[in-house]
Amino acid sequence: MIKRSPKRYNLDDEIEYVRYRYYKFLKGLKRMRIDILSSDTSLDVNKKAEGIKNNLDKIRDVYINARYNNAKIKKELVDDVFKLKK
C-alpha cells in the first residue's frame, strides 16, 4: 500500500481556499457518521447530508464555481457560507 502525504493547500489563493474549506466540510460530515465515498459528487454529498445543514446548495454552488469555473470568491464570503449552521 502506498502512503500518500496530505495535500497542502495554498490558503492565500482564493480558489484553493474554497477547496480547502470544502475538504474540511467533508471531514466534518464524516465525523458525523455520514458515509462519504471518494466517488461521491457534490450532489451526492448534498443528498446524504440533507437535514444536517440548511445551506448545502450555497456550499455546493461556491465549490462548483471555484472548482470548475475558476471563480475567485472572497474569503469572507466563503467563511460566511461554510460557517452557517442548521
C-alpha positions as CSV (number, residue, x, y, z in Angstrom):
1,M,0.0,0.0,0.0
2,I,1.4,3.4,-1.0
3,K,1.0,6.0,1.7
4,R,0.2,9.4,0.3
5,S,1.2,12.7,2.0
6,P,-1.8,15.0,2.6
7,K,-2.4,17.8,0.0
8,R,-1.0,21.1,1.0
9,Y,-3.4,24.0,0.2
10,N,-2.2,27.5,-0.6
11,L,-4.7,29.4,1.6
12,D,-3.7,32.7,0.0
13,D,-5.2,31.5,-3.3
14,E,-9.0,32.1,-3.3
15,I,-9.8,29.0,-5.4
16,E,-7.6,26.7,-3.2
17,Y,-9.2,28.3,-0.1
18,V,-12.6,27.2,-1.3
19,R,-11.4,23.7,-2.0
20,Y,-9.8,23.6,1.5
21,R,-13.0,24.7,3.2
22,Y,-15.0,22.1,1.2
23,Y,-12.4,19.4,2.3
24,K,-12.9,20.4,5.9
25,F,-16.7,20.3,5.4
26,L,-16.5,16.7,4.1
27,K,-14.3,15.7,7.0
28,G,-16.9,17.2,9.4
29,L,-19.6,15.2,7.7
30,K,-17.5,12.0,8.1
31,R,-17.2,12.8,11.8
32,M,-21.0,13.0,12.0
33,R,-21.0,9.4,10.6
34,I,-22.3,10.5,7.1
35,D,-20.9,7.9,4.7
36,I,-19.0,9.9,2.1
37,L,-17.3,7.9,-0.6
38,S,-14.4,9.2,-2.7
39,S,-16.6,8.6,-5.8
40,D,-19.4,10.8,-4.5
41,T,-20.2,14.0,-6.4
42,S,-21.1,17.2,-4.6
43,L,-24.7,16.5,-5.5
44,D,-24.4,13.0,-3.8
45,V,-22.9,14.7,-0.7
46,N,-25.8,17.1,-0.6
47,K,-28.3,14.3,-0.7
48,K,-26.5,12.4,2.0
49,A,-26.2,15.4,4.2
50,E,-29.7,16.6,3.8
51,G,-31.1,17.9,7.1
52,I,-27.6,18.3,8.6
53,K,-27.1,21.9,7.3
54,N,-29.5,24.3,5.8
55,N,-27.2,25.9,3.2
56,L,-26.0,22.8,1.3
57,D,-26.9,24.3,-2.0
58,K,-24.9,27.5,-1.3
59,I,-21.9,25.5,-0.2
60,R,-22.2,23.4,-3.4
61,D,-22.5,26.5,-5.6
62,V,-19.5,28.2,-4.1
63,Y,-17.5,24.9,-4.5
64,I,-18.5,24.3,-8.1
65,N,-17.8,27.9,-9.1
66,A,-14.3,27.7,-7.6
67,R,-13.5,24.2,-8.8
68,Y,-14.8,24.3,-12.4
69,N,-15.3,27.9,-13.3
70,N,-12.1,29.2,-11.6
71,A,-14.2,31.9,-10.0
72,K,-12.3,33.9,-7.4
73,I,-14.5,34.2,-4.4
74,K,-13.6,36.5,-1.4
75,K,-12.6,34.6,1.7
76,E,-15.1,36.5,3.8
77,L,-18.0,35.2,1.7
78,V,-16.5,31.6,1.7
79,D,-16.2,31.8,5.5
80,D,-19.8,33.0,5.8
81,V,-21.2,30.3,3.6
82,F,-19.3,27.4,5.3
83,K,-19.9,28.8,8.8
84,L,-23.7,28.7,8.7
85,K,-25.1,26.1,11.0
86,K,-28.5,24.5,10.9
